[in-house]
Amino acid sequence: MWDDKQIVIETKVIDFWMCLQLPTLGKLTSLKTLRISNMLHVKYLYEES
């Protein structure tokens, strides 16, 4: 069950070979670690200002 009070502090995005872009991660304000690997087609991450 998902509780809206839970926070995400770490996420891994690995082996998404055909992925061209990633969603904005700026709304994950508690995120401390982001690991991205083996995503050859992603050119950049969009950062909200």
CHARMM internal coordinates of N, CA and C (Angstrom, degrees):
IC EDIT
DIST 1 N 1 CA 1.4440
DIST 1 CA 1 C 1.5278
ANGL 1 N 1 CA 1 C 108.81
DIST 1 C 2 N 1.3122
ANGL 1 CA 1 C 2 N 118.08
DIHE 1 N 1 CA 1 C 2 N 134.94
DIST 2 N 2 CA 1.4602
ANGL 1 C 2 N 2 CA 123.14
DIHE 1 CA 1 C 2 N 2 CA -179.47
DIST 2 CA 2 C 1.5152
ANGL 2 N 2 CA 2 C 109.79
DIHE 1 C 2 N 2 CA 2 C -91.72
DIST 2 C 3 N 1.2656
ANGL 2 CA 2 C 3 N 115.37
DIHE 2 N 2 CA 2 C 3 N 130.18
DIST 3 N 3 CA 1.4582
ANGL 2 C 3 N 3 CA 122.19
DIHE 2 CA 2 C 3 N 3 CA 178.26
DIST 3 CA 3 C 1.5268
ANGL 3 N 3 CA 3 C 107.46
DIHE 2 C 3 N 3 CA 3 C -112.45
DIST 3 C 4 N 1.3229
ANGL 3 CA 3 C 4 N 118.39
DIHE 3 N 3 CA 3 C 4 N 127.18
DIST 4 N 4 CA 1.4598
ANGL 3 C 4 N 4 CA 120.98
DIHE 3 CA 3 C 4 N 4 CA -176.48
DIST 4 CA 4 C 1.5233
ANGL 4 N 4 CA 4 C 113.37
DIHE 3 C 4 N 4 CA 4 C -66.53
DIST 4 C 5 N 1.3190
ANGL 4 CA 4 C 5 N 118.20
DIHE 4 N 4 CA 4 C 5 N -4.91
DIST 5 N 5 CA 1.4538
ANGL 4 C 5 N 5 CA 121.69
DIHE 4 CA 4 C 5 N 5 CA 177.31
DIST 5 CA 5 C 1.5277
ANGL 5 N 5 CA 5 C 111.80
DIHE 4 C 5 N 5 CA 5 C -91.71
DIST 5 C 6 N 1.3386
ANGL 5 CA 5 C 6 N 117.63
DIHE 5 N 5 CA 5 C 6 N -7.09
DIST 6 N 6 CA 1.4576
ANGL 5 C 6 N 6 CA 120.68
DIHE 5 CA 5 C 6 N 6 CA 178.10
DIST 6 CA 6 C 1.5252
ANGL 6 N 6 CA 6 C 109.17
DIHE 5 C 6 N 6 CA 6 C -71.19
DIST 6 C 7 N 1.3280
ANGL 6 CA 6 C 7 N 115.81
DIHE 6 N 6 CA 6 C 7 N 151.05
DIST 7 N 7 CA 1.4498
ANGL 6 C 7 N 7 CA 120.37
DIHE 6 CA 6 C 7 N 7 CA 178.53
DIST 7 CA 7 C 1.5254
ANGL 7 N 7 CA 7 C 109.63
DIHE 6 C 7 N 7 CA 7 C -122.94
DIST 7 C 8 N 1.3096
ANGL 7 CA 7 C 8 N 115.88
DIHE 7 N 7 CA 7 C 8 N 152.77
DIST 8 N 8 CA 1.4579
ANGL 7 C 8 N 8 CA 122.20
DIHE 7 CA 7 C 8 N 8 CA 177.19
DIST 8 CA 8 C 1.5193
ANGL 8 N 8 CA 8 C 106.94
DIHE 7 C 8 N 8 CA 8 C -104.82
DIST 8 C 9 N 1.3392
ANGL 8 CA 8 C 9 N 116.79
DIHE 8 N 8 CA 8 C 9 N 121.82
DIST 9 N 9 CA 1.4590
ANGL 8 C 9 N 9 CA 119.58
DIHE 8 CA 8 C 9 N 9 CA 178.91
DIST 9 CA 9 C 1.5229
ANGL 9 N 9 CA 9 C 111.73
DIHE 8 C 9 N 9 CA 9 C -112.74
DIST 9 C 10 N 1.3260
ANGL 9 CA 9 C 10 N 117.45
DIHE 9 N 9 CA 9 C 10 N -16.11
DIST 10 N 10 CA 1.4588
ANGL 9 C 10 N 10 CA 120.43
DIHE 9 CA 9 C 10 N 10 CA -179.90
DIST 10 CA 10 C 1.5180
ANGL 10 N 10 CA 10 C 108.72
DIHE 9 C 10 N 10 CA 10 C -147.29
DIST 10 C 11 N 1.3288
ANGL 10 CA 10 C 11 N 116.30
DIHE 10 N 10 CA 10 C 11 N 138.88
DIST 11 N 11 CA 1.4509
ANGL 10 C 11 N 11 CA 119.82
DIHE 10 CA 10 C 11 N 11 CA 173.51
DIST 11 CA 11 C 1.5219
ANGL 11 N 11 CA 11 C 109.15
DIHE 10 C 11 N 11 CA 11 C -144.86
DIST 11 C 12 N 1.3131
ANGL 11 CA 11 C 12 N 116.42
DIHE 11 N 11 CA 11 C 12 N 150.55
DIST 12 N 12 CA 1.4581
ANGL 11 C 12 N 12 CA 122.99
DIHE 11 CA 11 C 12 N 12 CA 178.67
DIST 12 CA 12 C 1.5182
ANGL 12 N 12 CA 12 C 108.05
DIHE 11 C 12 N 12 CA 12 C -125.93
DIST 12 C 13 N 1.3134
ANGL 12 CA 12 C 13 N 115.95
DIHE 12 N 12 CA 12 C 13 N 132.70
DIST 13 N 13 CA 1.4612
ANGL 12 C 13 N 13 CA 122.48
DIHE 12 CA 12 C 13 N 13 CA 177.10
DIST 13 CA 13 C 1.5269
ANGL 13 N 13 CA 13 C 105.10
DIHE 12 C 13 N 13 CA 13 C -123.83
DIST 13 C 14 N 1.3205
ANGL 13 CA 13 C 14 N 116.12
DIHE 13 N 13 CA 13 C 14 N 104.15
DIST 14 N 14 CA 1.4644
ANGL 13 C 14 N 14 CA 120.61
DIHE 13 CA 13 C 14 N 14 CA -170.41
DIST 14 CA 14 C 1.5261
ANGL 14 N 14 CA 14 C 110.42
DIHE 13 C 14 N 14 CA 14 C -132.42
DIST 14 C 15 N 1.3237
ANGL 14 CA 14 C 15 N 115.50
DIHE 14 N 14 CA 14 C 15 N 136.73
DIST 15 N 15 CA 1.4676
ANGL 14 C 15 N 15 CA 124.14
DIHE 14 CA 14 C 15 N 15 CA 172.74
DIST 15 CA 15 C 1.5237
ANGL 15 N 15 CA 15 C 114.48
DIHE 14 C 15 N 15 CA 15 C 63.91
DIST 15 C 16 N 1.3199
ANGL 15 CA 15 C 16 N 117.63
DIHE 15 N 15 CA 15 C 16 N 36.60
DIST 16 N 16 CA 1.4626
ANGL 15 C 16 N 16 CA 121.43
DIHE 15 CA 15 C 16 N 16 CA 171.39
DIST 16 CA 16 C 1.5323
ANGL 16 N 16 CA 16 C 106.59
DIHE 15 C 16 N 16 CA 16 C -94.60
DIST 16 C 17 N 1.3296
ANGL 16 CA 16 C 17 N 115.97
DIHE 16 N 16 CA 16 C 17 N 77.75
DIST 17 N 17 CA 1.4609
ANGL 16 C 17 N 17 CA 122.92
DIHE 16 CA 16 C 17 N 17 CA -170.10
DIST 17 CA 17 C 1.5258
ANGL 17 N 17 CA 17 C 113.11
DIHE 16 C 17 N 17 CA 17 C -59.34
DIST 17 C 18 N 1.3066
ANGL 17 CA 17 C 18 N 118.76
DIHE 17 N 17 CA 17 C 18 N -36.40
DIST 18 N 18 CA 1.4595
ANGL 17 C 18 N 18 CA 121.21
DIHE 17 CA 17 C 18 N 18 CA -174.21
DIST 18 CA 18 C 1.5251
ANGL 18 N 18 CA 18 C 113.52
DIHE 17 C 18 N 18 CA 18 C -96.94
DIST 18 C 19 N 1.2926
ANGL 18 CA 18 C 19 N 118.45
DIHE 18 N 18 CA 18 C 19 N 3.70
DIST 19 N 19 CA 1.4659
ANGL 18 C 19 N 19 CA 122.66
DIHE 18 CA 18 C 19 N 19 CA -179.00
DIST 19 CA 19 C 1.5316
ANGL 19 N 19 CA 19 C 110.33
DIHE 18 C 19 N 19 CA 19 C -70.85
DIST 19 C 20 N 1.3295
ANGL 19 CA 19 C 20 N 116.40
DIHE 19 N 19 CA 19 C 20 N 129.58
DIST 20 N 20 CA 1.4597
ANGL 19 C 20 N 20 CA 121.22
DIHE 19 CA 19 C 20 N 20 CA -179.82
DIST 20 CA 20 C 1.5205
ANGL 20 N 20 CA 20 C 112.81
DIHE 19 C 20 N 20 CA 20 C -100.14
DIST 20 C 21 N 1.3342
ANGL 20 CA 20 C 21 N 117.39
DIHE 20 N 20 CA 20 C 21 N -27.97
DIST 21 N 21 CA 1.4622
ANGL 20 C 21 N 21 CA 120.55
DIHE 20 CA 20 C 21 N 21 CA 179.82
DIST 21 CA 21 C 1.5167
ANGL 21 N 21 CA 21 C 109.61
DIHE 20 C 21 N 21 CA 21 C -149.76
DIST 21 C 22 N 1.3032
ANGL 21 CA 21 C 22 N 115.50
DIHE 21 N 21 CA 21 C 22 N 157.22
DIST 22 N 22 CA 1.4555
ANGL 21 C 22 N 22 CA 121.66
DIHE 21 CA 21 C 22 N 22 CA 178.49
DIST 22 CA 22 C 1.5227
ANGL 22 N 22 CA 22 C 108.90
DIHE 21 C 22 N 22 CA 22 C -111.13
DIST 22 C 23 N 1.3173
ANGL 22 CA 22 C 23 N 117.09
DIHE 22 N 22 CA 22 C 23 N 149.75
DIST 23 N 23 CA 1.4605
ANGL 22 C 23 N 23 CA 119.45
DIHE 22 CA 22 C 23 N 23 CA 176.97
DIST 23 CA 23 C 1.5205
ANGL 23 N 23 CA 23 C 110.82
DIHE 22 C 23 N 23 CA 23 C -69.00
DIST 23 C 24 N 1.2891
ANGL 23 CA 23 C 24 N 115.93
DIHE 23 N 23 CA 23 C 24 N 162.07
DIST 24 N 24 CA 1.4589
ANGL 23 C 24 N 24 CA 121.65
DIHE 23 CA 23 C 24 N 24 CA 177.15
DIST 24 CA 24 C 1.5198
ANGL 24 N 24 CA 24 C 110.14
DIHE 23 C 24 N 24 CA 24 C -62.39
DIST 24 C 25 N 1.2921
ANGL 24 CA 24 C 25 N 116.06
DIHE 24 N 24 CA 24 C 25 N 131.89
DIST 25 N 25 CA 1.4671
ANGL 24 C 25 N 25 CA 121.17
DIHE 24 CA 24 C 25 N 25 CA -179.50
DIST 25 CA 25 C 1.5247
ANGL 25 N 25 CA 25 C 111.77
DIHE 24 C 25 N 25 CA 25 C -106.10
DIST 25 C 26 N 1.3158
ANGL 25 CA 25 C 26 N 117.64
DIHE 25 N 25 CA 25 C 26 N 1.98
DIST 26 N 26 CA 1.4581
ANGL 25 C 26 N 26 CA 122.23
DIHE 25 CA 25 C 26 N 26 CA -176.90
DIST 26 CA 26 C 1.5144
ANGL 26 N 26 CA 26 C 114.80
DIHE 25 C 26 N 26 CA 26 C -63.44
DIST 26 C 27 N 1.3197
ANGL 26 CA 26 C 27 N 117.72
DIHE 26 N 26 CA 26 C 27 N -22.25
DIST 27 N 27 CA 1.4628
ANGL 26 C 27 N 27 CA 120.09
DIHE 26 CA 26 C 27 N 27 CA 179.54
DIST 27 CA 27 C 1.5243
ANGL 27 N 27 CA 27 C 112.04
DIHE 26 C 27 N 27 CA 27 C -79.88
DIST 27 C 28 N 1.3230
ANGL 27 CA 27 C 28 N 116.86
DIHE 27 N 27 CA 27 C 28 N -8.50
DIST 28 N 28 CA 1.4641
ANGL 27 C 28 N 28 CA 121.38
DIHE 27 CA 27 C 28 N 28 CA 175.58
DIST 28 CA 28 C 1.5331
ANGL 28 N 28 CA 28 C 107.67
DIHE 27 C 28 N 28 CA 28 C -90.04
DIST 28 C 29 N 1.3090
ANGL 28 CA 28 C 29 N 115.96
DIHE 28 N 28 CA 28 C 29 N 73.89
DIST 29 N 29 CA 1.4652
ANGL 28 C 29 N 29 CA 121.41
DIHE 28 CA 28 C 29 N 29 CA -171.99
DIST 29 CA 29 C 1.5274
ANGL 29 N 29 CA 29 C 113.97
DIHE 28 C 29 N 29 CA 29 C -65.57
DIST 29 C 30 N 1.3100
ANGL 29 CA 29 C 30 N 117.89
DIHE 29 N 29 CA 29 C 30 N -19.70
DIST 30 N 30 CA 1.4657
ANGL 29 C 30 N 30 CA 120.57
DIHE 29 CA 29 C 30 N 30 CA -179.77
DIST 30 CA 30 C 1.5281
ANGL 30 N 30 CA 30 C 112.19
DIHE 29 C 30 N 30 CA 30 C -93.91
DIST 30 C 31 N 1.3215
ANGL 30 CA 30 C 31 N 117.30
DIHE 30 N 30 CA 30 C 31 N -0.20
DIST 31 N 31 CA 1.4596
ANGL 30 C 31 N 31 CA 121.36
DIHE 30 CA 30 C 31 N 31 CA -177.40
DIST 31 CA 31 C 1.5223
ANGL 31 N 31 CA 31 C 110.26
DIHE 30 C 31 N 31 CA 31 C -64.06
DIST 31 C 32 N 1.3149
ANGL 31 CA 31 C 32 N 115.97
DIHE 31 N 31 CA 31 C 32 N 124.02
DIST 32 N 32 CA 1.4552
ANGL 31 C 32 N 32 CA 121.59
DIHE 31 CA 31 C 32 N 32 CA 179.65
DIST 32 CA 32 C 1.5193
ANGL 32 N 32 CA 32 C 111.28
DIHE 31 C 32 N 32 CA 32 C -110.75
DIST 32 C 33 N 1.3267
ANGL 32 CA 32 C 33 N 117.65
DIHE 32 N 32 CA 32 C 33 N -30.08
DIST 33 N 33 CA 1.4572
ANGL 32 C 33 N 33 CA 121.76
DIHE 32 CA 32 C 33 N 33 CA -177.93
DIST 33 CA 33 C 1.5184
ANGL 33 N 33 CA 33 C 110.01
DIHE 32 C 33 N 33 CA 33 C -131.33
DIST 33 C 34 N 1.3190
ANGL 33 CA 33 C 34 N 115.90
DIHE 33 N 33 CA 33 C 34 N 128.35
DIST 34 N 34 CA 1.4588
ANGL 33 C 34 N 34 CA 122.60
DIHE 33 CA 33 C 34 N 34 CA 175.24
DIST 34 CA 34 C 1.5080
ANGL 34 N 34 CA 34 C 106.86
DIHE 33 C 34 N 34 CA 34 C -128.94
DIST 34 C 35 N 1.3225
ANGL 34 CA 34 C 35 N 117.05
DIHE 34 N 34 CA 34 C 35 N 118.68
DIST 35 N 35 CA 1.4556
ANGL 34 C 35 N 35 CA 121.51
DIHE 34 CA 34 C 35 N 35 CA -179.79
DIST 35 CA 35 C 1.5216
ANGL 35 N 35 CA 35 C 108.32
DIHE 34 C 35 N 35 CA 35 C -114.72
DIST 35 C 36 N 1.3217
ANGL 35 CA 35 C 36 N 115.65
DIHE 35 N 35 CA 35 C 36 N 122.06
DIST 36 N 36 CA 1.4562
ANGL 35 C 36 N 36 CA 122.02
DIHE 35 CA 35 C 36 N 36 CA 179.02
DIST 36 CA 36 C 1.5151
ANGL 36 N 36 CA 36 C 107.39
DIHE 35 C 36 N 36 CA 36 C -124.24
DIST 36 C 37 N 1.3308
ANGL 36 CA 36 C 37 N 116.71
DIHE 36 N 36 CA 36 C 37 N 127.45
DIST 37 N 37 CA 1.4655
ANGL 36 C 37 N 37 CA 119.05
DIHE 36 CA 36 C 37 N 37 CA 176.78
DIST 37 CA 37 C 1.5238
ANGL 37 N 37 CA 37 C 110.54
DIHE 36 C 37 N 37 CA 37 C -151.38
DIST 37 C 38 N 1.3277
ANGL 37 CA 37 C 38 N 114.30
DIHE 37 N 37 CA 37 C 38 N 154.31
DIST 38 N 38 CA 1.4723
ANGL 37 C 38 N 38 CA 123.30
DIHE 37 CA 37 C 38 N 38 CA 178.34
DIST 38 CA 38 C 1.5239
ANGL 38 N 38 CA 38 C 112.24
DIHE 37 C 38 N 38 CA 38 C 56.87
DIST 38 C 39 N 1.3045
ANGL 38 CA 38 C 39 N 115.90
DIHE 38 N 38 CA 38 C 39 N 42.27
DIST 39 N 39 CA 1.4655
ANGL 38 C 39 N 39 CA 121.76
DIHE 38 CA 38 C 39 N 39 CA 175.81
DIST 39 CA 39 C 1.5229
ANGL 39 N 39 CA 39 C 106.76
DIHE 38 C 39 N 39 CA 39 C -120.35
DIST 39 C 40 N 1.3157
ANGL 39 CA 39 C 40 N 116.85
DIHE 39 N 39 CA 39 C 40 N 76.65
DIST 40 N 40 CA 1.4536
ANGL 39 C 40 N 40 CA 123.41
DIHE 39 CA 39 C 40 N 40 CA -169.40
DIST 40 CA 40 C 1.5177
ANGL 40 N 40 CA 40 C 114.42
DIHE 39 C 40 N 40 CA 40 C -65.96
DIST 40 C 41 N 1.3303
ANGL 40 CA 40 C 41 N 118.75
DIHE 40 N 40 CA 40 C 41 N -25.74
DIST 41 N 41 CA 1.4547
ANGL 40 C 41 N 41 CA 120.99
DIHE 40 CA 40 C 41 N 41 CA -174.90
DIST 41 CA 41 C 1.5258
ANGL 41 N 41 CA 41 C 114.21
DIHE 40 C 41 N 41 CA 41 C -92.44
DIST 41 C 42 N 1.3221
ANGL 41 CA 41 C 42 N 118.41
DIHE 41 N 41 CA 41 C 42 N -11.52
DIST 42 N 42 CA 1.4640
ANGL 41 C 42 N 42 CA 120.81
DIHE 41 CA 41 C 42 N 42 CA 178.03
DIST 42 CA 42 C 1.5223
ANGL 42 N 42 CA 42 C 108.10
DIHE 41 C 42 N 42 CA 42 C -74.76
DIST 42 C 43 N 1.3217
ANGL 42 CA 42 C 43 N 116.09
DIHE 42 N 42 CA 42 C 43 N 125.82
DIST 43 N 43 CA 1.4645
ANGL 42 C 43 N 43 CA 121.05
DIHE 42 CA 42 C 43 N 43 CA -177.75
DIST 43 CA 43 C 1.5260
ANGL 43 N 43 CA 43 C 112.05
DIHE 42 C 43 N 43 CA 43 C -95.68
DIST 43 C 44 N 1.3386
ANGL 43 CA 43 C 44 N 117.15
DIHE 43 N 43 CA 43 C 44 N -35.24
DIST 44 N 44 CA 1.4621
ANGL 43 C 44 N 44 CA 120.08
DIHE 43 CA 43 C 44 N 44 CA -179.68
DIST 44 CA 44 C 1.5198
ANGL 44 N 44 CA 44 C 109.10
DIHE 43 C 44 N 44 CA 44 C -160.79
DIST 44 C 45 N 1.3200
ANGL 44 CA 44 C 45 N 115.42
DIHE 44 N 44 CA 44 C 45 N 164.65
DIST 45 N 45 CA 1.4503
ANGL 44 C 45 N 45 CA 122.83
DIHE 44 CA 44 C 45 N 45 CA 175.15
DIST 45 CA 45 C 1.5244
ANGL 45 N 45 CA 45 C 107.48
DIHE 44 C 45 N 45 CA 45 C -104.83
DIST 45 C 46 N 1.3066
ANGL 45 CA 45 C 46 N 116.82
DIHE 45 N 45 CA 45 C 46 N 135.55
DIST 46 N 46 CA 1.4557
ANGL 45 C 46 N 46 CA 121.03
DIHE 45 CA 45 C 46 N 46 CA 177.73
DIST 46 CA 46 C 1.5109
ANGL 46 N 46 CA 46 C 108.91
DIHE 45 C 46 N 46 CA 46 C -81.13
DIST 46 C 47 N 1.3110
ANGL 46 CA 46 C 47 N 116.98
DIHE 46 N 46 CA 46 C 47 N 130.44
DIST 47 N 47 CA 1.4622
ANGL 46 C 47 N 47 CA 121.50
DIHE 46 CA 46 C 47 N 47 CA 178.89
DIST 47 CA 47 C 1.5262
ANGL 47 N 47 CA 47 C 108.82
DIHE 46 C 47 N 47 CA 47 C -115.11
DIST 47 C 48 N 1.3315
ANGL 47 CA 47 C 48 N 116.15
DIHE 47 N 47 CA 47 C 48 N 124.00
DIST 48 N 48 CA 1.4648
ANGL 47 C 48 N 48 CA 120.19
DIHE 47 CA 47 C 48 N 48 CA 177.05
DIST 48 CA 48 C 1.5166
ANGL 48 N 48 CA 48 C 109.29
DIHE 47 C 48 N 48 CA 48 C -73.24
DIST 48 C 49 N 1.3140
ANGL 48 CA 48 C 49 N 115.48
DIHE 48 N 48 CA 48 C 49 N 148.08
DIST 49 N 49 CA 1.4647
ANGL 48 C 49 N 49 CA 118.39
DIHE 48 CA 48 C 49 N 49 CA 176.56
DIST 49 CA 49 C 1.5100
ANGL 49 N 49 CA 49 C 109.86
DIHE 48 C 49 N 49 CA 49 C -106.66
END
COOR INIT
IC SEED 1 N 1 CA 1 C
IC BUILD
